Amino acid sequence: SRQGAGVAIRFDMVAVRPVSAIRFAGKTHEPGVDEGRLRRVVTERAGPSPPPTRIDELSRLLERALHTRGYLRAKVSGEIVPDGPSEAVLVFTLDPGARAVIGSVEVVGRDSARRELVAQLQAPAGAAFEREALVARLDKYVAGRRAQGYYEAKATLADQPADEDRVVSLTVTVDPGRHVRVVFAGDAFPGDRREFVPVEREG
């Protein structure tokens, strides 16, 4: 308010309530939605008592966590709710949306173990689309091929969402590489000889 030639400023002080707990509301019982995992996502980034200024950041982080479980259009909103005379609860409301499922799976490239790859990928049509799990299985497959002497083996995963992110088509590109046989010549030496020739672990 104006007072004479100057301006008087009034500050209304509001006590800051520390966050005493993190809770989840909304559709928390959908398949693949794990409250314990989501709580760890929050606490690992911002601790057990996140400040209100980080609510938007943590909401986006939780959305990305739900994306990894197949909820590609998940929405999360957070708010501080008073809890008793001096504390507060941080409540995140989840709206996962429809969970994406796998449509078709195409394997591109020449690999004699293609059938083994498809089996290890565990991606039948209609299964929930969880990209991180699929990539982990693909990495395990490549590691197995390298252990058999295909040190240059590579495999990549591409996904193409459709039907408003409800169905995802997968394309796996495989490069088997050449089979390599490691031969040692000359004097023998103690220890694990593979430590001296790191082609297997480095590809």
Secondary structure per residue as TSV (DSSP state, phi and psi in degrees):
chain	resnum	aa	ss	phi	psi
A	1	S	-	360.0	150.9
A	2	R	E	-82.7	137.0
A	3	Q	E	-134.2	103.4
A	4	G	T	65.3	-126.1
A	5	A	T	-89.4	-3.0
A	6	G	E	-119.1	-172.5
A	7	V	E	-126.3	128.7
A	8	A	-	-93.0	129.5
A	9	I	-	-110.6	131.5
A	10	R	-	-112.1	130.6
A	11	F	-	-108.0	125.0
A	12	D	-	-99.5	111.5
A	13	M	-	-81.5	130.8
A	14	V	-	-121.0	125.9
A	15	A	-	-66.6	135.9
A	16	V	-	-84.4	124.0
A	17	R	-	-92.0	121.4
A	18	P	-	-68.3	143.5
A	19	V	E	-74.2	120.4
A	20	S	E	-99.1	-15.0
A	21	A	E	-160.2	158.3
A	22	I	E	-119.1	125.8
A	23	R	E	-129.4	162.8
A	24	F	E	-125.8	139.8
A	25	A	E	-130.0	177.4
A	26	G	E	86.9	-143.7
A	27	K	S	-87.5	79.4
A	28	T	-	-92.5	-6.9
A	29	H	-	-109.3	19.1
A	30	E	S	-71.5	152.2
A	31	P	T	-57.0	132.1
A	32	G	T	86.2	-6.6
A	33	V	-	-90.4	112.9
A	34	D	-	-115.6	108.3
A	35	E	H	-60.9	-38.2
A	36	G	H	-61.5	-42.9
A	37	R	H	-65.7	-42.2
A	38	L	H	-64.9	-38.1
A	39	R	H	-64.4	-38.5
A	40	R	H	-65.7	-35.5
A	41	V	H	-58.8	-41.2
A	42	V	H	-70.9	-50.4
A	43	T	H	-69.3	-32.1
A	44	E	H	-69.0	-26.2
A	45	R	H	-90.0	-40.4
A	46	A	H	-128.9	6.6
A	47	G	-	82.8	175.6
A	48	P	S	-75.6	-12.8
A	49	S	S	-131.4	73.6
A	50	P	-	-65.8	143.8
A	51	P	-	-75.0	153.4
A	52	P	G	-58.1	-27.5
A	53	T	G	-66.2	-12.8
A	54	R	G	-105.7	9.0
A	55	I	H	-60.7	-46.9
A	56	D	H	-62.9	-43.7
A	57	E	H	-59.0	-45.9
A	58	L	H	-69.6	-32.5
A	59	S	H	-63.6	-42.7
A	60	R	H	-66.3	-36.3
A	61	L	H	-63.7	-40.6
A	62	L	H	-67.8	-36.3
A	63	E	H	-60.2	-43.0
A	64	R	H	-64.9	-36.0
A	65	A	H	-64.2	-38.0
A	66	L	H	-71.6	-31.0
A	67	H	H	-58.9	-39.2
A	68	T	T	-66.6	-18.2
A	69	R	T	-97.7	10.4
A	70	G	T	100.9	-2.8
A	71	Y	-	-92.8	82.7
A	72	L	T	-73.9	-14.9
A	73	R	T	-119.1	31.0
A	74	A	-	-65.0	143.5
A	75	K	E	-126.6	136.4
A	76	V	E	-133.3	135.5
A	77	S	E	-128.9	145.2
A	78	G	E	-123.3	153.0
A	79	E	E	-154.0	155.3
A	80	I	E	-93.6	126.4
A	81	V	E	-118.1	126.6
A	82	P	E	-57.2	143.0
A	83	D	E	-137.4	92.1
A	84	G	T	83.6	-172.8
A	85	P	T	-72.2	-22.6
A	86	S	T	-136.8	-3.2
A	87	E	E	-119.5	174.5
A	88	A	E	-146.0	161.2
A	89	V	E	-117.9	135.2
A	90	L	E	-92.2	114.5
A	91	V	E	-110.4	124.0
A	92	F	E	-105.5	124.8
A	93	T	E	-97.8	123.1
A	94	L	E	-99.0	133.6
A	95	D	E	-130.5	83.4
A	96	P	-	-64.3	-29.5
A	97	G	-	76.3	-166.0
A	98	A	-	-76.3	141.4
A	99	R	-	-87.1	128.2
A	100	A	-	-70.5	143.8
A	101	V	E	-120.5	160.1
A	102	I	E	-76.9	132.4
A	103	G	E	-92.7	-91.9
A	104	S	E	-108.9	157.5
A	105	V	E	-127.3	119.4
A	106	E	E	-116.7	132.1
A	107	V	E	-107.2	122.4
A	108	V	E	-111.9	133.1
A	109	G	S	118.8	163.9
A	110	R	-	-99.1	118.3
A	111	D	-	-151.1	122.1
A	112	S	T	-64.5	-18.4
A	113	A	T	-102.2	29.8
A	114	R	H	-58.5	-42.0
A	115	R	H	-62.2	-39.0
A	116	E	H	-64.2	-39.4
A	117	L	H	-61.7	-49.4
A	118	V	H	-60.3	-40.2
A	119	A	H	-66.7	-41.7
A	120	Q	H	-73.3	-26.7
A	121	L	H	-67.6	-27.8
A	122	Q	T	51.1	57.1
A	123	A	-	-129.8	63.4
A	124	P	-	-71.8	154.6
A	125	A	T	-58.7	134.6
A	126	G	T	96.1	-13.1
A	127	A	S	-75.1	155.4
A	128	A	B	-62.5	139.2
A	129	F	-	-86.6	110.4
A	130	E	-	-126.9	95.5
A	131	R	H	-60.5	-44.4
A	132	E	H	-61.3	-39.3
A	133	A	H	-66.3	-39.2
A	134	L	H	-65.2	-42.7
A	135	V	H	-64.3	-38.9
A	136	A	H	-63.1	-41.3
A	137	R	H	-66.8	-36.2
A	138	L	H	-67.0	-40.5
A	139	D	H	-62.9	-38.1
A	140	K	H	-65.2	-39.0
A	141	Y	H	-62.5	-45.9
A	142	V	H	-62.5	-41.6
A	143	A	H	-60.8	-38.4
A	144	G	H	-66.1	-39.7
A	145	R	H	-66.0	-39.4
A	146	R	H	-66.2	-35.0
A	147	A	H	-65.3	-21.4
A	148	Q	T	-91.4	5.8
A	149	G	T	103.3	-0.7
A	150	Y	-	-92.7	73.9
A	151	Y	T	-68.3	-20.5
A	152	E	T	-98.4	9.2
A	153	A	-	-60.1	138.0
A	154	K	E	-140.7	151.7
A	155	A	E	-151.9	134.8
A	156	T	E	-127.3	152.5
A	157	L	E	-117.8	129.1
A	158	A	E	-120.9	138.8
A	159	D	E	-124.4	141.8
A	160	Q	E	-126.5	100.1
A	161	P	E	-70.7	150.5
A	162	A	E	-149.5	175.1
A	163	D	T	52.8	52.8
A	164	E	T	55.9	44.9
A	165	D	T	64.5	25.7
A	166	R	T	-93.1	-26.8
A	167	V	E	-128.7	137.5
A	168	V	E	-126.4	123.9
A	169	S	E	-91.9	136.9
A	170	L	E	-110.4	140.3
A	171	T	E	-127.3	120.2
A	172	V	E	-106.7	120.6
A	173	T	E	-102.8	123.3
A	174	V	E	-117.4	132.8
A	175	D	E	-122.3	103.2
A	176	P	-	-68.9	-24.7
A	177	G	-	71.2	179.2
A	178	R	-	-91.0	149.9
A	179	H	-	-77.6	132.0
A	180	V	-	-118.5	136.6
A	181	R	-	-117.6	122.9
A	182	V	-	-92.4	124.5
A	183	V	-	-121.2	131.9
A	184	F	-	-101.5	134.8
A	185	A	-	-128.6	157.4
A	186	G	S	93.9	-158.8
A	187	D	S	-66.6	147.9
A	188	A	-	-76.2	155.1
A	189	F	-	-144.3	153.3
A	190	P	S	-77.3	169.3
A	191	G	S	91.2	-176.7
A	192	D	-	-83.0	111.2
A	193	R	G	-66.1	-24.0
A	194	R	G	-64.6	-23.9
A	195	E	G	-66.2	-23.1
A	196	F	G	-89.7	-15.0
A	197	V	-	-128.1	85.5
A	198	P	T	-82.3	30.4
A	199	V	H	-66.2	-31.7
A	200	E	H	-67.6	-50.5
A	201	R	H	-76.9	-22.1
A	202	E	H	-99.6	-10.3
A	203	G	-	66.8	360.0
